[in-house]
Amino acid sequence: MLDTIQPTTSISEPLYHQIIRTYLDTESVKDTAVICDVSTVKVRKVLITEGMWSSRTSVEIQHYLNIGKTTAEIAQILCTTEKAVQQYLPYSRGLYGGDNPSVSAVNSALYRERIRIAQAKTLKKERSLAEENHWPEILEAINNQEKLMMPKKANHQEENDYLRLHLELLDSDGNPADAETTRSLRECGEVRYGNTISRDILVSKEMPLWALNYAIQRCFGWQNSHLHNFVLPEKQFAALTDRQTKQYVMLIGLVFRSPWMKEEEEFWADDYEDGSFKTWLKSKYTAPYKSLCYGEGLHQCKKDAFQIEHEYYYCRVKRTHYYNGHDFYGPMEKISEAEYRKLKSVAPLKTERKTKYGNREVTYQEVYQFADLPFDTIQWFNTSASVRSLLERLPIGEVLRPQKSCIKPDLGTAMHFSEFMNNELCDEVARCAVSDSPIVQPHVHPFTDMLYYNYDFGDDWHVQITASDNAEDLIKSDRLTAEEWEEAKLQLHSKHRPVCIAQDGLPVFDDVGNIHGYAAFLRCVNRDARKNYIADEDDNSPYPYHDKAETLAWARSLGWSKRRVSNKNLL
């Protein structure tokens, strides 16, 4: 509803949060306006947006907004002017933030709790007004909001607020590195304990995925020069969606990003301009973290999901059946209901041809309603990005289930849609879907044992991420002492950023190809090891490095160094 009535002004993100913080300290609209050097109207609009202030007028206006009244209609009902009504309207998504149209509420526990307390006080005031004026509909809405703000049931079982993540480089196809690449990494890349380059870091469960991206960049030596995403393993993706298009769409805004999300919204935090790149990275993975709500807010995602269903409610799909039994679905073509019924009444149009390999391909023109769309067609919801991309506002603790060991994860049964979408979550989604506030977003339970981080879709770097709540394997192998483990936990809480507890292998760098290209680079700059490889290897390799000095100079120009940074100082 907020998107239907547009206020005439916008507000910058820093000022937005300054107003909130000042009001939390002063509890006075007038004092906040004076300190922040803004009008009381602007202060009220910010506080109304976050549910932290109300009056009889604002409650009535919000009620009429919720039932679909326009500004003019509300003004007529209340016997006032449209301008007066607009002074009590919340800011709409995209109008706060100036050049960066968003609100990113600081996600520190203290800040969030103070806002929740302020919201609770406001609801209490609104309840009194509703009871005094006999507003049954408003009272019902207040009851629903209070349910939303109720604290979760206490879990008497002590639970750690941290996770140990094991980050392991994979092959370009997402599989473990082949034997030849592993050999190169061990002989030339200082890989001693595993088969590939890896890092182990300690992180807060509150750390969102978007911040984890920057920590991974620092851990492996990349410069954040290319696109990235977080995706589920294929098995978990198939299980969570039950390979049903309808169920995938229902998970948009809860687990998956909207396929229609704009690129500038996906990478909103990539604001590096100049200065120390290392310092900039550190600021990104250091708490307090901002709540990413741009195009990832549930309200906006559900609007996108509705539009997707509307766009492909009736559609025509080209399906190609190959000789090996595999079906490939092409892009969907929107059609009218009348055309759908006409085509549905006849057999699918079928064409057959012989390929240059001597096999036969059969192509069908088929029609579907959205609910019946084959699951493989979801790739065409967005042709420029992966529909499997996870929401990056999600905290790590709401994504990954800790295992006994990160190195050899005890992968359990994949979580299915019905198990994930339990009654509790469905109720919370219903309550949250009407608001785009960064504070009001549904919480989910961890739904996967493993996560993949993909970086540079040209070179295809893949990082496998598994989680544990201990470091027993590192301690048993003498890579970490019990004292260092305890110190790392203290450092995590005192410095509010991840801590590296183990490294295996040298750092990599951008534009070297992928793990295979990096292995070829290592063989070139380590000439002593070349006797172990075939003489004409470079001539046949897609990554031919011949001149050692030239190759080394190029790598150093991209920030690569063989010098090891201690675990304590890496992040």
Beta strands, then each sheet from edge to edge (+ up, - down):
strand 1: 162-170
strand 2: 198-204
strand 3: 228-231
strand 4: 314-321
strand 5: 327-334
strand 6: 349-354
strand 7: 360-369
strand 8: 450-455
strand 9: 461-468
strand 10: 499-504
sheet 1: 3+ 8- 9+ 1- 2+ 10-
sheet 2: 5+ 4- 7+ 6-
end
